[in-house]
Amino acid sequence: MLHYRMFLAGAALVLLPLTGVQAQAIAPPTPWALCEPDELAQDIVPATPNAPPPDDLPIQAEANRLDSSPTESRLEGNAHLSRGDQRLRADLITLDRSDNRARAENGFVYGDPRQALRGKQAEVDLNHETGWFKEVDYYLPGRNAQGSAEEVRVNRNQKQSQLQDASYSTCPRGNEVWQLRAHEINLNEETGRGSAYDMVLSFKDTPVFYFPYLSFPITDERQSGLLFPRQGYSSETGVDLAVPYYWNIAPNRDMTITPRLMTNRGVLLGVEYRFLEPWHQGKLGFEYIPDDRRYEGARGSFNVTDRAAPLSNVYTDLRYEYVSDDNYIKDLSNNLDFLTPNYLERHLDARYYGNGWQALARVQGYQILNPALFKLTGDPYQRLPQLLFNGDWPPSAGSLRYQMHGEMVNFQQSDAVTGTRLDLWPTVGWTLEQPWGYLKPQAGFRYTGYQLNNTAPGANDAPTRAAPVLSLDSGLIFDRSLQADWLGVAAGTQTLEPRLFYLYVPYRDQNAIPIFDSSVMDRDIDWLFRKNRFTGADRLGDANQLTAALTTRLLDGPSGRERLRASIGQIQYFEDRRVNLYPVDLPQTSPNSGLITQGQANLSSHWSVQGGVQLEPDNSNLLRSALDLRYYSNPRQLINVSYLLDRDQPSLGQQGDQINSVDISFFWPLSSQWRTLARWNQALNIDRNLETLAGLEYEDCCWALRVVARQYRDSPADVTVQTAFYMELELKGLSRLGSSLENQLRSSILGYQPIRY
């Protein structure tokens, strides 16, 4: 809300808490490390914990000279008046004892835990709780805010305050880089609203915004009103101005209505509605532009999410996303919470959690925005519906462990084979587990049956597949105490953990079964121990294989933290693998999987490295390698270096059949005020830049400026490179102006987190 709630809410300038309003302590400010203490900071009074109400405390007075009569008391020379946490001092304080009216002449200073005030004159009616202040300066430590007002009138009974010619800033006094000024401000604590007339926001003494009238909240409660405008410029949209209006419908419901003017495209209207109930919460988003001049037509989007717990142990999750055309998100850079620009998901899930089991009912579909991405595999199928059951009943001591996976799903797609699939996979296992090792035999039986539609003439429309799945997992754990300092660990433990995993699944002919949701599983160290080399249930890989692996870990003694983990392993195949994703694929005849290594190390509290290598089955050539080096101290001091080589990729048109890329990004301080940020992501195999980003950030006491230039491609296949320029001005304690860089920097620089001021 324009953040004017902080604008002189304390300029009711509670000298009047002397009459009975208890002060509240504010935690010391933390985002203002570059700020010098305000000259009124010394007058902030430390809060007194568990202090009694001010009405129960006496008013204490002292001065160099005190004259008193039955009608008047006069405190002169270093006069002090205090009550609890409140302090008032002046050269001269006069108290009219007949009506308890106090006057401070020739200057006064007031302080409490929330604010400090000074001015030329003050007059306070202690009985009627009213006050008048002349030429007031103030300081609010909770906001690191300061300002002034020519005149302030306060009525505590009616909870109203009036300020004339007032200012507000979080900059150092006398050096206001930005400042708000208003001719008149009215504050009503009863309604929680304030109003301002002739308000001007200035930056570097240059007026930026003018508001002839403005209504704003003065409490932390949500209030209806205008939010701060968002503005920017790009070659796609031209001048881009959005002026959101926030409507606080109820304590648990609100709506934001945002008209957006784009000089190159037209006027877009956005609406976001949010709701929060004890048993469910969610939001609806809608955008519509009746005539996009660049697109030459109407465009729009819709987004709804809802999460609920309607019954005990029952949870629902709804998500529906829609855009009018494939380029809507890219062209308009909207703020709706879409998952990915490649496709939009629609689903409704209902989950039930029982004792040792859970069930899921789901309907799911997609809107494809990037058809080229699914050119080889075809568009994903809709699940209308999907029913899942998973049970896991832990054994008592020495008994068997039973597990059950069941699924029934109806797959629908246009111009493709459709149908229903039933997948059942019960297993029974036994575990021997000791500190020195473990032994886990398991036996299961997997049945998958189909009822198909739109099959080719003469094709089987009810194929089935059934096969046992037998496995034996075993491992030993050796450990030793470290005798020397290694990676900063002087009193730790190193483990050596050999592991053998045998898997047997007999061959079953599955060429008559369509591919609904299966694909080849990505390979890593965990892949060595999977019971199926395919995702989904349309393919069950035949196996007669033994995995041998070795893992070592380095554990820090005092903390128990894992400082290093390194693993190496390989599958030895005793038979050729005849089951493939597509019937045209040839059997796999290699005798082993090739060595796979993977490791990670926490080199220090800030540095970490992880990586992996996968060799060809003959263990002579690299099939895949990856390395990630990270330094992270805070969101403004980080380094990322990544390298990836993956030769096991399907053909992607002109890109070749591999990925070979390097990605370097950092955010680093140059001084206490200047920071630099950059990213370079290069596809080495096609010598094509995917993204280059460079920028500077300047931060002062009360403001920050970010400037970023970006050159990028939406996909490696794009020949044409795009450029963009972003600039964002942040006025601490108020708002941000210009381009919104938060999402862009989060997606480009791993570990980046915005800092809220």
N, C-alpha and C positions, 0 to 999 in steps of 0.2 A: 504494500500500500504506500506508495510514494515515500514511505518511511518518515512521514512528518509526525508520526506518533511520538517521536523523540523531540520534536521541535518545541522546546520550551514547555514541555509538560511540567517540568519542574519550575517554570517561571511563574507559576502560581506561587511560586517562589516562596516555598513554604516557610516563611518566617512564622506563619500562623500555627505550625505544629507546636509552638509554645503553648497553644491553648488546648491541646489534647490529641493531636494526631501522632501516632507512634511512627518513628522513622524505621526504615528497613535498610539493612546493610546490603551493599552491592559488592559482589566479588571483584577483586582487583582486575582492571582491564588487561587483556593480553595481546590484542592485535595491533598495539600502538608502540611497538618497540623503537621505532624511529622518531618518536615524538619527545620533545623536551617537556618536562612538567609545566603545567599551566601555573601562572603566578598566583592563582587562587587555590591551587592544590593543597597548600599548607593549611588552609582553613577547613579542609574536610575533616570531620570528627570521626575517629574510629568508633565502630559500632560496639555497643555494650550488650553482650549475650544475655538473654533471659532478663532483660531490663523490664521493670514494671511499667504499666501505662503512664504516660506523662501526667495525666490527671492526678495520679497518686504521688507525684513528686512536687516538692516546693519550688518556687521560683527563687533563684539565688541572684544576688546583685552585689557588685563591688565597684568602687571608683576611688580616685584620689580625693574627691570631695563629695560628700553626700549631704544635701539639705532636704529636710522632710518636714511637712506640715500635715494637718489632717486632710487637706485637699490635694496636695501635690508632693511628689518626691522628685528631686533633681539630682541626677548622677552626672558628675562632670569630671573630665580628665581621666582618660583610659578607663572608661565605663564599660562594665561587662554585665550582661544579663544572661542567665542560663537556666535551662530546665531539662534534665536528662541528657540526651545526646545533642541538644540544640544549644548553639552559642550565638549571642549577639553582642557586638562591641561597637562602640562609637565614642567620639569625643564628648558628646552630650546626649544623654537620654533623659527625657522628661516623662514621668508617669502621672497622669491625672487619676488620682485615687478614687474620685467620685464615680467615674464610669470605666475605670481600668483602660484608659487610652494611653498608649505609649508612643512617644515621638523621638526619632533620632535625627539630630541636626548635624550639619557640617560633615556628612559622610557616615556610613555604617558598613559593617561587614557581618554577614551571617553565615554559619556553617552547620552542617549535620552530615550523617554518613552518606547522603545521596547527592548533595550539592553544596556549593559555596556561592554566596551572593555578596555584592558590594554595590553601593549606590550613594547618591547625594543626600537624599532624604527618605525617611520611612515613617509611616504612621499606622499604628496597629490598634484596632479596637478589640481588646481581649474578651469582652463580653459578647459582642455580636459577631466575632470572628471575621472581621473585615480588615482589609489593609490597602494602603496606597504607597507606592514606591516610585521614586523619581530617579531617572538616569541610572539604570541598573545594569551591571555586568554580572554574568553568571558562569559557572563551570559545573558540568555533570560528569563525574569520573567514570560512571558506568558506560558512557558513550564516548568518553574523551571529547566531549562537545563543549563549546563555549559560544557566547554571544552577548547581546545587549538588547535593551529595550528602553525607549525614551520614558515610557510611563507604564506602570502595571497597577491594575486594580483587581483585588481578590475579595470574593465573598465565599467563605468556607461553609456557611450554612446552606447556601444555594449551590455550592460546589461549582462556582463559575469564576473565570478569570478573563480579564481583558488586557491586551498588550498593544501598545502603540509604537510604531516604527521599530520593529523587532528584527533581530538577525540571528542566524544559526550557522555553525560550521564546526567541523572536527579538526580544522587546521589550527596551527599556533595563532594565538591572539596577536593581532597586528600584522600577520602575514597570511591572510586568508586567500589561499589559491582558489578555493571555491567558497561560495557563501549564498545562503538564502536570506532574502530580505522581504518583509511584508509591512504594508502600511498599518494594517490592523489584524489582530488575531484574537479570536474568541474561543475559549476552552470551556467545555461543559463536562465535568466529571460524572454527572448524573447519567447522561446519555452516552458518555464515552466518545463524543465527537468534538471536533474542532473545526472552525472555519477561518479562512484567511482571505483578505482582500488585497489586490495589487501585489501579488507575490512574484518575485523575480529570482531566478537561479543564475548566478554569475560564475564564470570561470576565468581566472586571470583578469579580473575586472571587466570582462566582456559578458554582457547578458546573453544567456543561452536559451532560456525558456521564460515566458511570461504567462502568468495565470491571473486573469482578472478576479476570479473567485475560485476557491478550492475548499472542499470539505474533506476532512481526513480524520482517522482515528487517533486517540491519545492514550489508548490502553493496549495491552497485548491481545485483547479480544479482536476477532476478525470483524471488519466493518466493510460495508459496501462503499465503493468509490473507485475513482480512476487509479490505475496502476501507472508506473512510470513508462512513458513511451519508449518503444524500441525503434531504432532507426539504423539505416545502413545503405550501402550502394554496391551494386554488382552489374556487370554487363548484361546479365540475364534479366534482372528485374528492374534495373534503373534505380532511382531513388526509392527506398523501401521504408515506409513509416507505418508502424503498428501502434495503436492506442488502446490498450486493454481496459475493460471496465469489469471490476470485481463485484459480484452480487452475493452477499452473505444471506442466503435464503433462510437458513436455520442453523443452530449449532452443529448439526451433523450433515448439512447440505450446502453446497455453494455452486456458483457458476461464474465462469469468466467469458465475457463476450469481447472479441477482438476484431474490430475492422482494420484491414491492412491495405494500404495504398501502395501500389507498385506502378511507377510511371510508364514502364515498358509493357506492362501486362494488363493492369486494371485494378479493380477493387475486390478484395477477397474478404469474406466474413468467416471468422472462426468462433466456435462455441465449444466450451468444455464444461461438463457438468460432473460434479463429484458428490458421492454420498458415503456415509459411514454409519452403519447400524451395529448393534451389539453382535449380530450373527452374520453380517455380510458387509462388504465394502466394494466399491468399484468406481468407474468413471465412464463417461461417454464423450467422445470428441467428434466434431463435425466441422468441415470446411467446404466452402463453395465459392467459386468465382464464376459469375454468369457469362462473362465474355473475356477470355484470355486472348489478348490481341496477338501474341506470338503463336499461340496454339490454334487460334481461330476457332474458338468454341468454348462451351461451358466445361468446367472441370470441378472435381470435388473429391472428398474423402470422408470416411466414416470409421470410427474406432470405438470399441466397447470392451471393457474388462469388468469382471465381477468374480469375487472370491467369497465363498459363504460356507458356513457350518450350520445347515438347517436342522440337523439332528445330532445326537451324541454319536461320535465316531464316524460321522458322514461329512465329507467335504466336497464342495463343487468348485470348479474353475471354468469360467467362460472367457473366451477371447474371440473377437471377430474384427477383422481388418479388411477394408475395401478402399481402393482408389479407382478413379475413373479411367486411368490410362497408365501404361507401363512407365512413363517418364515423370509422373506427377511428383514423386518424392524428390527426384534429382532436380527437377526444374524449380520447384517452389521451396525446397529446403524447409519443410514444415516441421513443427515441433511435436506432432503426434507421436505416440510411443510405439512406432512400428519396430518389429524385430530386425528385419533385414530388407534392403532394397531389392533383393533378388526374388523374393516371394513373400506373400502375406499369408499368415496362418489363421484358420478359423477352427476353434475346437470348443467342445463342452465336455468336461470331465466330471464324473461323480465317483468318489473313492469312499470305500468303507474299510476301516481297520478293525479286525477282530483279534482274538487272542492267538497270536502266532500266524495269522493269515491276513491278507488284504485282497480286495477286489476293486476293479476299475471298470466303469462303463464310459465309453467315449464315442463321440462323433467328431470327425476331423476332416478338413478340406483345405485347399490352398488356392490362392490367386497368384499365378505365375507372372512375374514382371520381367524376367530375363530368360526367354525361351532358349537362347543359345546354350545356357548352362545345362539344360536337360536334353540337348540334341541327341546325345548318344544313349542315354538311359530312358528317355521318355519322361513325360510329366509324372510327378508323384501321384499315387492313387489316393482317392478319398476313402476314409474308413467310415462306413455308414451301416451299422455301428461297429465298435470294437468292444469285446468283453474279455477282461483279463482276470486271472486268479493266480495268486502266488501264496503258497503256504510253506512255512519252515517251523518244524516242531523240534526244538532242541531236546537232546536226550537227557535222561537222568544218568547217574553214574554207571558207566559200562554198558548202556543200552544203545540201540540203534537210533539214527537220526533220519527222519522222513521229510522229504521236500516234494512239492508239487507245483508245476507250472502248467497253466491251462489258458488257452486263448481261442476265441471264436471271433472272426472279423469278416465283414462283408466289404469287399473292395469294389469301388466303382470308378470308371474312367470312360471318357468318350473315345470311340474308335479304337478300342483295345479289348483284350480278353478280360472279363470281369468274373466275379464269383465270390463264394464263401469258403473260408479256410478254418479248419478245426485243428488245433495243435495241442497235444497232451504230452507231458514229460514228467512222469513220477520218478523219483530216485530214493534210494535207501543207502545209508552210509554208516560207517563206524569210525571212531576217532580214538587213537591212542596218543596222548599229548603229555610230554614231560619237559622239564626245563632243558634237557639235553637234545630234544628232538620231537618228531611227530610222525605218525603213520595214519593215512586217511584213505582207505579203500571206499569206492562208491560204485553202485550199479544202478543204471536207469534204463528206461525204455521210452523211446520217443515215437509217437504216432502222429502223422499229419495227413488229413484228408480234405478233399476239395469237391465243391459243386460249382462247375464253371459254365459261363455263358459266352456267346460270341466266339466260340472256338472254330477252328478250321474244319471243313467237311471231313468226316471220318476220324477226327481227333477224339481222344478220350476226354469226356467231360466230367469224369469223376475219378481222377487219379488219386492214389494213396501212396504213402511211404511209411514204413515201420522198421525200426532198427534198434538194437540194444546199444547203450553207450556205457562203456566200462572204463574206469580210471583208477589209478593208484598214485597218490601223492605222498611223498616222504621227504624228510629233511633232517639234518643234524645241525646243532648249534654249538660251536666252540667259541670260547672267549678267553681273553688274556688281559691282564692289567698292563697299561702303558708304562714304560720305564723312562721315556724321553719326551720332551716337549715337541708335539707335532700338530700343526695347524692351531697352535694356541692351547692345545689340550695337554696338560701335564699330569692330571690325575683322572684318567678316564679308562675306558674299556674298548678293545677292538674285538669284533666278532668275525668269525668265518663260518658261513652257512651254506654248505653244499645241499643241493635239492635235486631229486629225481622225480619225474612225472611221466607215467605211462598212460597212454590213451589208446583204446581200441573201439573203432566203429566200423562195422562191415559195410562193404560197398552196396549201394542201392541205386538202380537206374532212375534218374530224376529228370530226364530230358523232356518228358511230357508235362512237367509241372511248370507253369508260367512264373515269371519273376514279378512279384507284387511289391515286396519291400526288402529284398535281400541284396547284399553287395559284398564284395571282398573286404574283409576286416583289415584295418590298418595294422601294421606290424610295429611292435615295440617289445620291451622285455616281458610285459604281462601277456602279450599274444602267445608266447611260448607255452602258456599254461591254460589257454582257452580250450573248451571242449567242442568248439565248432569254429572253423576258419571263416565262416560267413556270418554276417548279421542277418536278422530276420529268420523266418522259418521255412522259406521256400527251398533252401538248400541245406543239407546236412552233410558235411564233409566226411568222406571215408578216411579212416585213420588206423594205422598200426605203427605207432611211433613212440619214441622215448626222448624226453627232454632232460638234458643235463645242464644245470646252472650252478653258479657260485656267486654268492653275495658277501661282501664285507661291509661292516658298518663301524663307524667311530663315534663313540658316545662320550660326551663330556661328563666327568664324574660329579662335580657339584650340582649341576643343573639337570643332568640326565638328557640334555638336548642332543639330537643327532647332528653331528658336524659333517659327516661324510657317509655316503652310501654309493657303492659301485657294484654292478652286476654284469655278468657275462654268461651267455647261454647259447644253446643250439639244439635243434630238433634233429634226431636221427630217424630217418624214415626206413621202415622195413618193407614197405610196398609202395608202388606208384599210386599217386592220388588221381583217381579217375573221375571224380565229381568236380565239375567246373560250373561257372556261373551260366555259360551259354553252351549249347550243344556243339557249336563249331570249334570250341576251344579244345586243344589237344591235352591228353593226360600229362601230369607233371611227373617227370621221371628222375629228378635230382635226388641224390641219396640223403641230403640234409638241407636244412633251411639256410645255411650260412650262419656265421657267428653274429650275434647281436649283443652289443655292449651298451650300457647306459649307466650314468653316474651323475651325482650332484654333490656339491661341497659348499658349506657355509664357511668361506675363508676367514670372515670376521663378522662383526655385528652389522657391517654394511655391505660387504662384498660376498657374492655368491656366483657359482658357475654350475651349469649343468649341460649335459650333452649326451650324444649317443652315436654309434656307428653300426651299420648293418652291411655285411659282406654278401657278395654273390654266393650261390650254393657251393661253388668250388673254392670259396674263401680266398679268392685271388684279387677280386676287384670290388671297389666300393659300389654298393647299391644305394645306400642312403647314409648321410651323416648330418649331424646338427650340433650346433654349439650356441649356448646362450650365456653371456657374461653380464651380470647385473651389479650396479652400485646404487644403493638407495639410502639416503640419509634423512630426507624429508621430501615433501612434494615439490620443492623448489631446488633440489640438489640430487640429481639422479643421472645415471648413464645406463644405456642398454646397447649391447652389441650382439647381433644374432647372425648366424650363417646356416644355410640349409641347402643341401644337395640331395635330390630325390630323383633317381633315374627310373623308378618303378611307377610311372604315371602314364595314363592313357593319352593318346594323341589329342592335342588341343589345337587343331588347325595349324596356323602358321607358327605356333609357339614351340613346336617340337614335342618330344615325348619325355621331357624332364623338367624339373624345377631346380634352378641354381640361383640363389639370391643371397644378398647381404642386406642387412637392415641395421642402421646405426641411428640412435636418437639420444638426446641428452637435454637436460635443463640444468644450467650451472650459473652460480653467482660470479659476476665480475668484480663487484664491490658490494658495499652494504646496500646500495640502491639500484644497481644495474644487474640484470641477469640476461643470459642469452639462451636460446632454445633452438633446436634444429632436429631434422630427421632426413636421412637419405636411405631410400629403399630402391635397390637396383636389381633387375633380373639379368644376371650375368650371362646366361645361356643365349639370350636374344639381344643383349646389349641395349636394354630399354629401361629407361627410368620410370619407376612406378610412382614414386612420390619424392619430391624434395621440398622441404619446409624449413624456413629460417625466420627467426624473429628476435625481438628484443623486448624486455620488460623493464620499465622504470617504476620504482615504488618510492614514494615519499611518505611523510608522516600521515597525510590525510587523503592521498590520491595515488592512483597507479595507472600507467599507460602501457598497453601491449600492442605491438605492431608485428604482424606476421605476413610473409609472402609465401605462396604455395604454388608448386607446379606438379601436376598429377595426371594420372590416367585412371579412369573408372575400372578398367580391366587390362591385363597384360596384352590382350589382343588389339586394343585401341592403338591406331597409328598416330592420331592427333593428340597432342598434349594440351591440357587445359591449365589456365593460370587463375589465381585468385589472390586478393589482397584483403587483409582483415585489420581493423583497428578498433580497439576497445579502451574506453576511458572509464575508470572506476573511481567514483567519489566515495571514499570510505564512510560508512555509516549512512549512506543515502541510496545510491543505485549505480547501475552500470549504463553507460551510453555507448552506442555504436554496435559493431558486429558482435554476435555471441560466439566466443571462442571456446567455451567450455567443452562442448561435445566434440569439436574438431581436435582439440589438444588431447582429450581423453583417448580418442581413437588412433591418433598418430604417435603419441609418446606413452609407452607402457609405464604405468605407475603414477602418471600425472593425476593429481586431485586438485580441484579448485579450492582456494582459500576464501572463506567467507569473512567479510569485514563488518 
